[in-house]
Each structure stands twice: as C-alpha cells, then as structure tokens.
Amino acid sequence: MALFGRERVRPRTPDQLRAMRVAGLLVARTLEMLLAEARAGVTTAHLDALAEDFIRSGGGVPNFQLVPGYSHTLCTSVGDEIVHGIPGERVLREGDLLSI
C-alpha cells in the first residue's frame, strides 16, 4: 500500500538529481543571505529584490515568477500571516517573526 501519493514519484536520472542538488544549494545560499539581511527597518520588497538578484547571479530563475500573475521571487509572511504573504512596503520591526 502506497502512502501519501508515493506511488506517483518517478525515479530521477543522475543528471536530474545533480540539477536538483545545484538548485537546492542555491536556495540554501539565498536563505542564508536573507537571514543576514532581514532586520528591523528593512522592507519585505527589499528582501524580495535581494533574493531575485542573488538567484539570478547564481544562474537560477526565481520559480515563483513562473506562476501566472505573480511577479515576486519570495513569499514573505510576517507575524500572524499564515502563508504566501506578498512582498511589499511593509517595514520589519524588531521582534517580527518572518517566514520566507
């Protein structure tokens, strides 16, 4: 009995796995950079711009921008926002909880 849709997972080739690793490492480096930049006084739009520049300079393409109608690189949820907060002019304050 397959659980959680695992019967639909297709095996990956070594080349596909290498590409996934490269992308995953770029995401990890992007999140590390954002951790250093996220502080009081910074807007979520600024973080979004930093992320886009960082990803593109690393040879990547922000995948959220491939979603029709969404032009951002990140989803940024602050405080009690659950998920998929849209980056904008919201200024982070000391003590804000930020989910990227």
C-alpha angles and dihedrals in degrees: 000000000000118000130211096001094299090140086073097055109111120212114254127227120237089254091052091049091050091051090049090051092051091050093046092051091050090051090050092051090047092053091048090052091048091050089058092047101043107097142125112300096029121112124227087236089059091052089049091053091048091051093049093050092046094049094046092046087053091055096258135122119225101246096205087065087064089066109096111251096013116102100174132097097215142036107223118191117186126196113326096000105121106210143328098034110178116236114244145127094318108132116218115236130205108280097020115146108227125193118193 
